[in-house]
Amino acid sequence: MARWRIDDIPDLTGKVAIVTGGNAGLGFRSALELAKKRANVVIGCRRVDAGKEAVKTIQNAAPGAEIECLQLDLTDLESVCEFANTFKSKFDRLDILINNAAVVNAETLQHTKDGHEIHMATNHYGHFALAKRLFSRLVDTPNARVVTLSSGANRVGEIRFDDMDWRQREYDRVKSYGDSKLANLLFTVALQKRFEEAGSSALSVAAHPGLTATERQQTVGVGGWFTTAIASPVETGVAPQLRAATDPNVRKGEYYGPRFGLRGGPVPAQPKGKAVDAELAEELWQYTENLVG
Ligand SMILES: NC(=O)c1ccc[n+]([C@@H]2O[C@H](COP(=O)([O-])OP(=O)(O)OC[C@H]3O[C@@H](n4cnc5c(N)ncnc54)[C@H](OP(=O)(O)O)[C@@H]3O)[C@@H](O)[C@H]2O)c1
């Protein structure tokens, strides 16, 4: 298919999808588009009120939509377990998992109650813990898909096993976000390996939205006027993650993003360099498994 559009999402009747951070920004838009195509959608939200509001808005926009919100705080292992257990008690399949939620460019150095730096904890450890607890559903569902959101910021990231929580380095918000987004790509590689070892048809792929004018991106991201001037609206910026989640032509190892880097139609690319370093991906998997596995 030369040009992929959101209208190209196939009918998803009978499929079950989870979108983390489904109450806002790209997560909300992903949930809406999947629900419109008749997937049964669960949004994982740390603020249940905001999640319920999003569910209501989606049901109004897509009458008959099968959508619900379950509480999910990715920085809290107990919450992740409870989310996964509740989901598994309700659904015996999981076709699409979009690891979308994120903390982006936190102004100050923050640690979770377990002492982990907030970007890495939310964006990587939380999604790792979630995927581990949903692994059996993914493996057992034919052609399941896990889409993990990264960002161009992965290029400034590094995996500093000696200082994952930024206690030795001077805090840099862009770099610590970049570290977590590099971790997201390495996780994508290592998860694909786990699916293959399990003999599953599930795919683990990555996506990024270029620069998309979500509400928060305009305040905590690259910045106000710049974002407004050149970013994609959410309606189109969401296309790479939706294509990665639903296009039957998606292949393992692909990383979907806008054609022109920051904006444009969704196209596959191959991540390069440290983002596909299999040895580093394994080391990070083991490290994370010891922490939250
Ligand atoms: N927008 C861009 O230009 C851009 C560029 C590159 C990559 N990305 C990536 O695209 C994804 C979506 O970005 P966005 O712009 O839509 O972000 P956003 O508007 O800031 O939304 C982030 C979502 O993550 C949720 N979240 C934050 N911490 C959480 C936690 N501890 N547990 C559960 N959920 C949590 C937020 O919930 P609350 O509402 O409760 O805070 C919100 O629903 C992210 O992975 C981001 O890194 C975005």
The ligand as a Tripos MOL2 file, in Angstrom:
@<TRIPOS>MOLECULE
LIG
   48    52     1     0     0
SMALL
NO_CHARGES

@<TRIPOS>ATOM
      1 N1          3.4500   14.4390   20.9990 N.am      1 LIG1
      2 C1          4.6340   14.3220   20.4120 C.2       1 LIG1
      3 O1          5.0580   15.1630   19.6090 O.2       1 LIG1
      4 C2          5.4820   13.1120   20.6780 C.ar      1 LIG1
      5 C3          6.7480   13.0530   20.0620 C.ar      1 LIG1
      6 C4          7.5310   11.9060   20.2240 C.ar      1 LIG1
      7 C5          7.0430   10.8470   20.9790 C.ar      1 LIG1
      8 N2          5.8280   10.9420   21.5880 N.ar      1 LIG1
      9 C6          5.3750    9.8020   22.3780 C.3       1 LIG1
     10 O2          4.0020    9.5510   22.1170 O.3       1 LIG1
     11 C7          3.3530    9.0480   23.2890 C.3       1 LIG1
     12 C8          2.1200    9.8720   23.6030 C.3       1 LIG1
     13 O3          2.5110   11.2250   23.7480 O.3       1 LIG1
     14 P1          1.4560   12.3950   23.9950 P.3       1 LIG1
     15 O4          2.0480   13.6180   23.3790 O.co2     1 LIG1
     16 O5          0.1070   11.9390   23.6280 O.co2     1 LIG1
     17 O6          1.5560   12.5340   25.5900 O.3       1 LIG1
     18 P2          0.5110   13.2140   26.6250 P.3       1 LIG1
     19 O7         -0.4980   14.0090   25.9190 O.co2     1 LIG1
     20 O8          1.3650   13.8900   27.6630 O.co2     1 LIG1
     21 O9         -0.2130   11.9620   27.2850 O.3       1 LIG1
     22 C9          0.5230   11.1060   28.0850 C.3       1 LIG1
     23 C10        -0.4030   10.0730   28.6820 C.3       1 LIG1
     24 O10         0.3950    9.2380   29.5270 O.3       1 LIG1
     25 C11        -0.2760    9.1430   30.7820 C.3       1 LIG1
     26 N3          0.6340    8.8400   31.9050 N.ar      1 LIG1
     27 C12         1.6410    9.5830   32.3980 C.ar      1 LIG1
     28 N4          2.1650    8.9760   33.4820 N.ar      1 LIG1
     29 C13         1.4540    7.8310   33.6780 C.ar      1 LIG1
     30 C14         1.5050    6.7940   34.6480 C.ar      1 LIG1
     31 N5          2.3590    6.8130   35.6830 N.pl3     1 LIG1
     32 N6          0.6410    5.7630   34.5270 N.ar      1 LIG1
     33 C15        -0.2630    5.7200   33.5200 C.ar      1 LIG1
     34 N7         -0.3690    6.6930   32.5870 N.ar      1 LIG1
     35 C16         0.4820    7.7370   32.6720 C.ar      1 LIG1
     36 C17        -0.9250   10.5110   30.9630 C.3       1 LIG1
     37 O11        -1.8940   10.4580   31.9940 O.3       1 LIG1
     38 P3         -2.3210   11.7800   32.8100 P.3       1 LIG1
     39 O12        -3.3360   12.4760   31.9440 O.co2     1 LIG1
     40 O13        -2.8790   11.2710   34.0710 O.co2     1 LIG1
     41 O14        -1.0790   12.5900   32.9980 O.co2     1 LIG1
     42 C18        -1.4990   10.6880   29.5690 C.3       1 LIG1
     43 O15        -2.6860    9.9360   29.4280 O.3       1 LIG1
     44 C19         4.4080    9.0730   24.3940 C.3       1 LIG1
     45 O16         4.9700    7.7860   24.5230 O.3       1 LIG1
     46 C20         5.4620   10.0470   23.8810 C.3       1 LIG1
     47 O17         6.7490    9.7500   24.3740 O.3       1 LIG1
     48 C21         5.0380   12.0570   21.4640 C.ar      1 LIG1
@<TRIPOS>BOND
     1     1     2 1
     2     2     3 2
     3     2     4 1
     4     4     5 ar
     5     4    48 ar
     6     5     6 ar
     7     6     7 ar
     8     7     8 ar
     9     8     9 1
    10     8    48 ar
    11     9    10 1
    12     9    46 1
    13    10    11 1
    14    11    12 1
    15    11    44 1
    16    12    13 1
    17    13    14 1
    18    14    15 2
    19    14    16 1
    20    14    17 1
    21    17    18 1
    22    18    19 2
    23    18    20 1
    24    18    21 1
    25    21    22 1
    26    22    23 1
    27    23    24 1
    28    23    42 1
    29    24    25 1
    30    25    26 1
    31    25    36 1
    32    26    27 ar
    33    26    35 ar
    34    27    28 ar
    35    28    29 ar
    36    29    30 ar
    37    29    35 ar
    38    30    31 1
    39    30    32 ar
    40    32    33 ar
    41    33    34 ar
    42    34    35 ar
    43    36    37 1
    44    36    42 1
    45    37    38 1
    46    38    39 2
    47    38    40 1
    48    38    41 1
    49    42    43 1
    50    44    45 1
    51    44    46 1
    52    46    47 1
@<TRIPOS>SUBSTRUCTURE
     1 LIG1         1 GROUP 0 **** ****
